[in-house]
Amino acid sequence: MTAPLRRLVRETHLHASQLVQPLFVAEDLEQPRPVASMPGIAQLPLEHAVREARELEQLGVGGIILFGIPHAKDERATSAWDENGIVQRAVRAIRETTSQLVILTDVCLCEYTSHGHCGILQGERILNDATVEVLARVAVSHARAGADIVAPSDMMDGRVAAIREALDSEGFAEVPILAYSAKFASAFYGPFRDAAQSTPAFGDLKSHQLPPTNFREAIRDALTDIEEGADMLMVKPALPYLDVLRELRIRTEMPLAAFQVSGEYAMLKAAALEGWLEESRAVWESLIAIRRAGADVILTYYAKEIASGKLHYEF
């Protein structure tokens, strides 16, 4: 089959407009700080994040998702809902200089807590309801700053309903919720915790993230999020959980997102830097697999490289 004929009958397509680039915005930085475990990725000062967002828009990338790294952390993550917090300021600044870029914000507490866990603690136990109350405040603060989509990634029970109610009551009924509905307790988050400076001071996240063994529980959680008012669903990580993504595609017409997480990126980058993989081909094959399984949107650290043409492969 010739290349023109292969293009004619191609079933799955990948466009920059379907990709979301994660950005780490840090307070008190004057220059970008590279993330050692994620070659090519850096923590960015606010002004650099604004320039990066503008460039991504010009390249045709569909959106960005912002992760904040505050200069001050405490046990209750108070900087997470501060109207002058780093994410809130980043949203306002980026919105002033872009018009076509969708701005998503991560709604979680792990980057803002002194202990690195995703919620409010009592001893070493996360208090679900107290955490949900704080998450709703965070989501409203992001919407007030101008976020297009809020994305709760904490995996607390009932948080989608609480966030939806809070947004509606504050006049943000039009702001969609992208729920991390099937977020697994995964080894593939390691580099992210370096980038976001959110490594837990003790224990792990198994109490609230999904066990990798539980397919049916993941589907139940996702369907529950729909009932609570989610507008989009997320599967995270992407490649190890394509079966979950595919099942959700069969079960619902909701827009689906998948996150090609830091560990997936780091594996591909490391192998490419060693010359063990052809990077362009491996990245495209991985992203096409995620699209083929049913993702409408892919969050990936490769979004800029794909959009710029630095990485291209013709199947």
Secondary structure, 3 states (H helix, E strand, C coil): CCHHHHHHCCCCCCCHHHEEEEEEEECCCCCCEECCCCCCCEEECHHHHHHHHHHHHHHCCCEEEEEEECCCCECCCHHHCCCCCHHHHHHHHHHHHCCCCEEEEEECCCCCECCCCCCEEECCEEEHHHHHHHHHHHHHHHHHHCCCEEEECCCCCCHHHHHHHHHHHCCCCCCCEEEEEEEECCHHHHHHHHHHCCCCCCCCCCCCCECCCCHHHHHHHHHHHHHHCCCEEEEECCHHHHHHHHHHHHHCCCCEEEEECHHHHHHHHHHHHCCCCCHHHHHHHHHHHHHHHCCCEEEECCHHHHHHCCCCCCC
